[in-house]
């Protein structure tokens, strides 16, 4: 999900992880790495008044490390303690799953990423887009996957957050969201001309997945990515699937002082967001993705990570490194691949360290603290590689 006031969520997190803060880190050696990681989580909660809970997962086969920890309260009102097993709405982290599903369908021959969306979408969606000046036969799946479609993002309008806050119980439909993109804004340009982050494009990808797979989006993503085989036991599509048996109650997540726990999830349900997960499950998915356990062809991951050439960044700032459902970000000389989520979730993989880091804070407006937490975990792991084991 995106809003006008907080349009820069992912951008700020991306920027934050690139700022060195070695002096802020616990020194390597004693205490051990796992204790240092727990200190990072504890400090994130203790030093940020808006953050009442945080969780972190860090694993690396190269470092023989598989650790996770948490701090604070998953529900500040009741005093329920946050644990690494506490799930949260991961919002735009869902996009990595959706992009991978489209690429799995391409592997199976059901789709081609260069297919025009005019031949893949329900006719009413095509008519809405064309009625607002879009050429659905020039816009491809690749454009949607890389945010270069030229689509206006319905979540970028101030009207969207106003509508959600006015009626948090409203059950938005996919059609309503596409219609709002048409009603609230105009095309940014021709397909491929501009990069501009766009939830609406991933909402359309959800519809494409359903038609190509011949089953509901939630079922298709689960089956094509093999959630069960990957061990994603605490990951599910809210409302669209049954909550897994035995999973603990999800964390309360905040937008400023507003607790969004009771908000109907439909405002961010259809591909741009919609998944609920834990830091452990999110890490397992990222590790599987980069270990070659999601795609049948190793070249598919290469395709997913291929840079987009020629698209101008629209507006102030913005990442020039978005791939398909994932960013490439440099952290202290290390290449990382990551995505973030609106309410304070982040997942990243560092190939050089074979390192997976996933984190959550329960406050949208603590995105700098989230970025610091992930960055410092990466730097600790990098330093640990150079030190004798002290865990």
N, C-alpha and C positions, 0 to 999 in steps of 0.2 A: 504494500500500500504506500502511496505517496500523497503528500498534501502540499499546498502552496507555501504555508509557513515553514514547513520542515522539509522542503524539497531537497536540501543538501545532506540529509541523513547519511547516505552511503558515502558521499563525497568527503564529509568531515571525518568519518571513520577511516576512510582510505588515507586521507592526509595525515591523520593522527598516528597511524602505524608507521609512518615514515620518519617521525621525529625522534632522534636519538635521546635516550634518557638513561644511559648506563649508570649514572650516579644514583638514580632512583632504585636500582635493582639491589636485592640482597646479594652479598658477595658470594661467589662460588666457594666450594669447600664445605665448611660447616656453617649453618645447618645444611643438610643434604638437599638435593634438587627437589625432591617431593615436598619437603618442608618449605622450601623457598616458594614453590608454586602455591602452596596453601596460604603463605603469607601474602602473595599477590592478591588472592581472592579476598582474604580478610581485610586487606588494606583498601581494596576497591569499595567495600561496603562501609568501612569505618571512616573513610576520608571523603565520602560523597553523600551529603545529606539526603539527596533525592533517591539514592539507591538503597533499597531495603533488602535486596538479595542479589547474589551473583553465583554463577557456577562456571566451572572451567574443566575441560578435558584436554589432556595432552598425551599423545602417544607417538612413539618412534621405534621401529624395529632396530634402526641403526644404534639407538641409545639404550635398547632393551628397556623401554619405558612405556608403561600403560597406566596412567594416573588420572584421577578426576577428583574434584573437591568442590565444596560449596560453602557459602556463608550467608548469614542473615535469615530473613523470614520470607517464605513463599507467600504467606498471607499475613501482612503486618497487623491486621485487625484481630485475628484469632491467635496470632503468635505461632502459627504452623511453621516449622523450621524448613528452610530450603535444603534440598539434597541434590546430588548430581542426577538422581533418578526422577526429579520433578520435571515434568514436561512443560513446554511453553509454546505459545503460538509463534512459529518461526517466520511468518509473513513472507518477505521477498526471498528468503533462503529457499522457498519452494520453487523459485524459478530454475534453479539448477536441476532439480528433479524433472521439471517439465521439459526443459531443453533436452535432457538426456533421453526422455521418453520419445520425443520427436525424432531424435537420432536413432533410437532403437527401431522405430517404425521405418525409418529410411533403410536401416540394415536389412529389414525384412522385406523391403521392396514395396511397402504400402504407401510410402511417401518419398519425395525427392525434395531436398531443401531448396531447390531452385524452382519448385512448383509455384505457380501463381495462386494466391489465396482465393481468387474469384472462383476457382474450380473446386475448392475444398471446404468452403464455409456454407452454412445454411443460407438459402436464398434471401431471407429477410435481412441478414447481416450484410450481405453484399449490396442489397438495395439501399440500406441505411448509409453505408460508406460512399457509394457512388452518388447518392443524393447530396452529399456534403463535398463533392469534388474530388474524392479519392478514385484512383484507377486500380480496382481490385485485381486486374489482370496484369498490372505492372509490379504490384507488391507481392513479394515472395515470402516463403517461410523463413528464408535466410534473413530478410529484412526484419521480420518480427523477432526472430531469435536474438538479433544483435542490436535492437532498438534503433534501426536505421530506416524504418518504414515511412517516416513523415507523419505518423498518426499523432493527433492531439491526445494527451494522456488525461483521461477523465479524473484521475486522482490528483492532478496538478491544479485543478480549479478550486478556489476557495469555497465554492458552492458545495463541493463534495464533503469536506470536513464539517461544514455547517449543517448539512443534511444529516450526517451521522450523529453529530452531537445533539441535534434537535430531536432525533428519534433513534436511539441506539438499538431498539428492538426491531427495526424495520428489516425484513428479509429481502435484501437486494437480489435481483436475478441477473444472470449474465446479460440478458437482452437489455435490461435497464442500464447496465454499465456501459455497454457499447453505445446505446442511445444517448447517454450523457456526454460521451466523448464527441459525438456528432453535434449535440445541441450546444455544448459549452465552449467549443473551440473549433478552429479551422485547421486544415492541413499545414504543417510546418514547411513542406516542400515536397519535391519528388522523391520516390523511394530511392534510397542510397545516397541522397544529397546531404542529409544531416544525421548526426547521432543525437538523440534526445531520449532519455530514459522514459519508458512507457509501459505502465501496467496494462493498458488496454490491449497492447499487442499480445501479451501473455494470456489475457482472457480469451482472445481469439484463438491462440494456440490450444487452449483447453478444448474449445469447440472442434478444432481440427483433429485433435487426438481422438475425441469421441467418434467422429465419423470415420476416420481411417481405421481405428481399432474395432469398431462395431460394438463398443461397450461404453458404459459411463466412464468419464475421465478418471475418477478415483480408482476404479477397478483396473483400468488400463495401465495407469502409472504403477500401481502395486504389482501387477502381473508382469509387465514388460521389464521393470527394474528388479523384479524378484525380491521384494521386501523380506519375505520369509527366509530365502536363501542367504541374504546378507545379514540376517540377524537383527532386523529393525523391528523389535518387538514392542517398542513404545512410540511408534510413529504411525499416525493415521490422519485421514482427511476429516476434519471436524464437521459434524453434521452429516456428511456424505457417507461416512462409514461408522460402524459401531466402535466405540472406544475399546481398546484391547483389555482383556480381562486381567485384573490385578494391577493395572497401572495406577499410580498415585494421582491425586488431584493436581491439575496444572497450576502453575504459578499465577499470581495476580500481577498484571503488567500495566504500567501507568503511562499516561500522556500528561505530563505535568502533575497536577494534583488529582487528575481524574483516573479512577480505577476502571480499566476497560474489561475486567473479568466477565461482567454480565452482558457486554455488548454482543448482539447476534453476530456470528462470524461471516455472514453472507456478504458484507461489504468488501471482503478480501478473501474470497473463497475459490475462485474459478480458474486459478492458474498463476495469477500474479502473486498469490499467497494461498493459504488454506490448510497447510499441514501443521500439525502439532507434533513436537518431537522433543527429545532430550539431548543434552550435549553429547552423551555417549553414542546415541543412534546417529546423530548428525555426523559425528566423527567416523563412525563405521561406514556411512555412505560415502563420504569423501575419500576414505582410504580405499574402499572398493573401487571407486571411480578411477583413481590413479593407479591402482594395482592391476587394472585390466579385467576386473570381475563384473563390470556392468555391461560393456559392449562386447560383441562377438568378434569384431574386427579391430585390432590395435589402431588402425588408421582413423577410426571414428573419433577417438579421443584427440588425436592430432587435429582433426577437422574442427572439433569443438573449441580448441584452443587457438585456432588460426586468427590472426589479427584482421580487422576490417580496414581496408584501404579506401581512401578517398572521401570518407564522410566527414564533414565539418562539424565540430562540436557546437551545438546551439545553446546560446545563452552564456551566462558568466560561468567560467570554470567548467567542471565536468570531466569525467574520466575519458581518456582517449584509448583506454586499454580494455574495453569490454569485449568479450568473445561471444560465446553462446551460453547464456545463463551463468556466466562467471566472469570475474575480473582477473587480470594479471596485474599484480602490484609489487613494486620493489620495496623491500624492507632491509635497510642496512646492507645493501649489496646482494641480498638474497631474493630470488624470484619466488613469489608466492601466488597462489590461485585462490580466490575467495569470493564469498558473497556475504551480504549483510541483510538484516531484516528490520522492519520498521520499529518494532517494540524493543529492540536491543539484543539481537542475536547476531552471531558472526561465526562463519566456518572458513577455515583456510588450510591449505596444504602447501608445504615447503619441500619441493623435490630434492634439493641438495642435502637436506637433513632427514629425508623420508619422515617428515614430521607433520602430524595433523593436530591442529589446535581449534577447538570450538569453545565458544563462550556465550554467556548470556548475562545481561543485567536487566532488571525489571523496570527500567525507566527509559522511555524513548529519548528524553532530553539529556541523558547521561551518555551520549554516543562517544564523547571524548574519553570518558572513563572506560568504556568498552574497548575502544581502540588501544588505549594504554595497556589494558589487561592482556589483550592478544599480542601486542607488540612485545611486551616485557616477557611473556611466556616464550616467545620465539627466541628472544635474545638470551634468555637463561638456557634454553636448550642448546643454542649455538655455542655458548661459553662452556657448557657441560661437556660438549664433544671434545673440547681441548683440555679438560681436566680429568684426573683420575676419578673413578666412580666414588661418589660420596653418599649415595642414597642409603 
